[in-house]
Amino acid sequence: MEGGRSFDADLRSPLSGLNFPAAMRASLSSAGYTYVSALFGLELGDPERTTFFVRAGLTRAWSTLNGIDHFANGSGSVLNSSPIHLAAWAPAASIGLAVGIW
């Protein structure tokens, strides 16, 4: 099992390569996520030196965005903005090499 957190980042940057509608940009000013994964797999090698591993399983990720601004039809004014809670299950896999230092 493993888990972690990606700290909030601004996804509105043109360098992110993402293109979002104007109504969603405010919600992406601070976006991060938390995840937990359960993986099963195979490890080959000496645990005290070098180990090659292949793992597969499931991960659960969730995030809360600031909210999507809703505009009145044609007026351009904001009606409301509320937090959006996202959660998803997804397959997970990892391949790697663990090297012992001492």
Secondary structure, 3 states (H helix, E strand, C coil): CEEEEEEEECCCCHHHCCCCCHHHHHHHHCEEEEEEEEEEEEEEECCCCEEEEEEEEEEEEEEEECCCCEECCCCCCEEECCCEEEEEEEEEEEEEEEECCC
